[in-house]
Amino acid sequence: MSFLVNIDVDDLEKAIDFYRSAFELHVGRRFGVFGVEMLGSSAPVYLLMKSPDSIAVPETRLQRCYKRHWTPVHLDFVVDDIETAVQRAVSAGAQIEKPVTTQEWGKLALLADPFGHGFCFVEFLEGGYDALVEEEA
């Protein structure tokens, strides 16, 4: 099985600029005026042009909204230098929602892109998530 990421946006060129600048991704393929494949991560990211207020889910009245919104699914970008990554993303237009914090497993920063989608930067410290694993007795 392979994995890819689809992100709805209301301004494709603005999204390309943001994801290029914030995450150092590059355009792979364009799909007319409706989408673009961004490469340079472990999974391809597809930016999909979807009109604001268009129906987001068939058979409902839920509409797309590009103000800050919440969803139980978000992206974590694993980076080697979290402070540099946060600075680069903010310079590209991201908003910091929770500055860098340090836990026993690593560092974490919570942000939002210009399209209302939340994402995190993660910088693992030695051991990473293994620091959280409890040994069975």
VENURJO-V932647 format. One record per pair of residues at least 12 apart in sequence whose ideal C-beta (glycine too) atoms are under 10 Angstrom apart, sorted by sequence separation. I is the first residue (numbers start at 0). J is the second residue. D is the distance in Angstrom with one decimal. If there is no record, write none. Layout:
BEGIN
I/J/D
I/J/D
END
This chain:
BEGIN
6/18/8.1
24/36/9.5
25/37/6.9
26/38/7.7
27/39/8.7
34/46/6.4
35/47/8.5
50/62/9.5
51/63/5.9
52/64/7.7
76/88/8.7
96/108/8.6
97/109/3.9
98/110/9.7
107/119/6.0
108/120/4.6
24/37/4.0
25/38/5.8
26/39/9.7
33/46/9.7
34/47/4.8
35/48/8.7
50/63/7.2
51/64/6.9
52/65/9.6
85/98/7.8
95/108/7.0
96/109/4.4
97/110/8.3
107/120/7.3
108/121/8.3
15/29/9.2
24/38/6.4
25/39/5.3
33/47/6.8
34/48/6.4
49/63/5.4
51/65/5.7
85/99/6.4
95/109/7.6
96/110/6.0
106/120/7.9
107/121/5.8
108/122/8.6
22/37/8.0
24/39/4.3
28/43/9.3
30/45/8.3
33/48/4.9
34/49/9.6
50/65/10.0
51/66/9.3
84/99/9.5
93/108/9.8
94/109/9.8
95/110/5.6
96/111/5.9
106/121/7.2
107/122/8.0
23/39/6.0
24/40/6.3
27/43/6.7
30/46/9.7
32/48/6.6
33/49/8.7
49/65/9.1
82/98/9.9
94/110/6.3
95/111/8.5
105/121/6.0
106/122/4.3
18/35/9.0
22/39/7.3
23/40/8.9
27/44/9.3
28/45/9.5
30/47/8.5
31/48/9.1
82/99/6.5
93/110/4.6
94/111/4.8
104/121/8.9
105/122/5.4
106/123/8.2
11/29/9.1
19/37/7.4
22/40/6.9
27/45/9.3
30/48/9.3
81/99/5.5
93/111/6.5
94/112/8.3
105/123/4.2
106/124/7.2
11/30/9.9
18/37/5.2
24/43/9.1
81/100/10.0
89/108/9.9
92/111/9.8
93/112/5.8
94/113/8.1
104/123/6.8
105/124/4.6
11/31/9.8
12/32/9.6
15/35/5.9
19/39/8.9
24/44/6.2
26/46/9.4
81/101/9.4
88/108/8.7
92/112/7.4
93/113/7.3
104/124/6.5
105/125/9.1
11/32/6.8
14/35/7.9
18/39/9.3
85/106/9.8
89/110/7.6
91/112/8.7
92/113/4.5
94/115/9.8
96/117/7.0
99/120/7.9
101/122/9.1
103/124/7.7
104/125/9.5
105/126/8.8
11/33/7.6
15/37/7.4
18/40/9.6
22/44/8.0
24/46/9.5
88/110/5.9
91/113/8.4
92/114/9.6
96/118/9.7
97/119/8.9
102/124/8.5
104/126/7.0
105/127/6.2
11/34/7.5
12/35/9.2
14/37/8.8
85/108/5.0
88/111/9.8
93/116/10.0
94/117/9.7
96/119/9.4
99/122/8.3
101/124/7.8
103/126/8.3
104/127/5.7
105/128/8.1
11/35/6.5
81/105/8.4
82/106/8.5
84/108/7.7
85/109/10.0
88/112/8.2
104/128/5.3
81/106/4.7
85/110/7.1
93/118/8.0
103/128/9.9
104/129/7.8
105/130/8.2
8/34/9.5
18/44/6.5
80/106/9.7
81/107/7.9
82/108/8.6
84/110/9.4
104/130/4.4
8/35/9.6
67/94/7.7
81/108/5.9
93/120/9.7
103/130/4.7
104/131/5.7
18/46/6.6
77/105/9.0
78/106/9.1
102/130/8.3
103/131/7.2
104/132/9.8
5/34/8.7
17/46/9.1
67/96/8.4
102/131/8.7
14/44/9.8
44/74/8.4
78/108/9.3
88/118/8.4
6/37/9.0
15/46/6.5
14/46/4.6
42/74/9.5
75/107/8.6
76/108/9.8
88/120/7.4
3/36/8.7
4/37/8.9
13/46/9.7
14/47/9.1
87/120/9.8
12/46/9.8
14/48/8.2
40/74/9.3
76/110/9.5
11/46/6.2
41/76/9.8
85/120/6.0
4/40/8.1
10/46/9.8
11/47/8.3
12/48/9.6
40/76/7.5
41/77/8.6
73/109/8.9
84/120/4.8
11/48/4.5
40/77/9.5
73/110/10.0
83/120/9.7
84/121/9.5
85/122/9.9
4/42/5.6
5/43/9.6
6/44/6.4
7/45/9.8
8/46/5.4
10/48/7.9
11/49/9.8
73/111/9.5
74/112/9.2
81/119/9.8
82/120/9.3
84/122/7.9
2/41/8.3
3/42/5.4
4/43/7.1
5/44/8.0
6/45/7.1
7/46/8.3
8/47/6.9
9/48/7.4
81/120/5.1
83/122/9.8
2/42/4.8
3/43/4.8
4/44/4.6
5/45/4.8
6/46/5.6
7/47/5.4
8/48/6.4
9/49/6.9
80/120/9.5
81/121/7.6
82/122/8.6
1/42/7.8
2/43/8.8
3/44/7.5
4/45/6.7
5/46/8.3
6/47/6.8
7/48/8.1
8/49/7.1
9/50/6.8
10/51/9.7
81/122/3.9
1/43/9.0
3/45/6.3
4/46/9.4
5/47/5.7
7/49/4.2
9/51/5.0
74/116/7.6
76/118/6.5
77/119/9.5
78/120/5.4
80/122/6.9
81/123/9.9
6/49/9.6
7/50/9.5
8/51/10.0
9/52/9.5
68/111/9.1
73/116/7.2
74/117/8.2
75/118/7.1
76/119/7.1
77/120/8.0
78/121/7.1
79/122/6.8
5/49/9.9
7/51/9.8
9/53/9.3
67/111/5.4
72/116/9.8
73/117/4.7
74/118/4.5
75/119/4.7
76/120/5.4
77/121/5.0
78/122/5.6
79/123/9.2
66/111/9.9
67/112/9.6
70/115/9.6
72/117/9.5
73/118/5.7
74/119/7.4
75/120/7.6
76/121/7.1
77/122/7.5
78/123/9.3
7/53/9.0
68/114/9.5
69/115/9.3
70/116/7.8
73/119/6.7
74/120/9.9
75/121/5.1
76/122/9.9
77/123/6.7
65/112/9.6
67/114/9.4
68/115/4.9
70/117/7.5
7/55/7.9
65/113/8.1
66/114/9.2
67/115/4.8
68/116/7.8
69/117/7.2
65/114/4.9
66/115/5.3
67/116/8.6
68/117/8.3
64/114/9.7
65/115/4.8
67/117/7.7
77/127/9.2
63/114/9.7
64/115/6.6
65/116/8.7
22/74/9.4
63/115/9.4
9/63/7.6
22/76/6.3
8/63/9.6
9/64/9.5
10/65/8.6
21/76/8.9
7/63/6.0
9/65/4.8
22/78/9.2
8/65/7.4
7/65/8.2
23/84/9.3
22/84/8.3
21/84/8.3
51/114/9.9
21/85/9.7
23/87/7.8
22/87/8.2
49/114/9.8
21/87/6.0
22/88/7.4
20/87/7.0
21/88/4.1
4/72/10.0
6/74/8.2
20/88/8.1
21/89/8.5
46/114/9.1
21/90/8.1
22/91/8.4
4/74/6.6
18/88/9.9
20/90/7.0
21/91/3.9
17/88/8.6
20/91/3.6
21/92/7.4
22/93/9.8
19/91/8.1
20/92/7.9
21/93/5.9
18/91/8.3
20/93/9.6
17/91/5.2
16/91/7.4
17/92/5.4
16/92/8.2
17/93/7.7
13/92/8.1
21/110/8.8
22/112/9.7
21/112/7.4
21/113/9.4
18/112/8.0
17/112/6.2
17/113/5.7
22/118/9.1
16/113/9.5
17/114/8.0
21/118/9.0
14/112/8.1
22/120/9.7
14/113/7.9
21/120/9.9
13/113/6.7
14/114/6.6
13/114/8.3
10/113/8.4
8/112/8.6
9/113/9.5
10/114/8.0
8/113/8.6
9/114/6.6
6/112/8.0
8/114/4.9
9/115/9.3
7/114/7.4
8/115/9.6
6/114/7.3
7/115/9.6
8/116/8.6
7/116/8.3
6/116/6.3
6/118/9.6
END
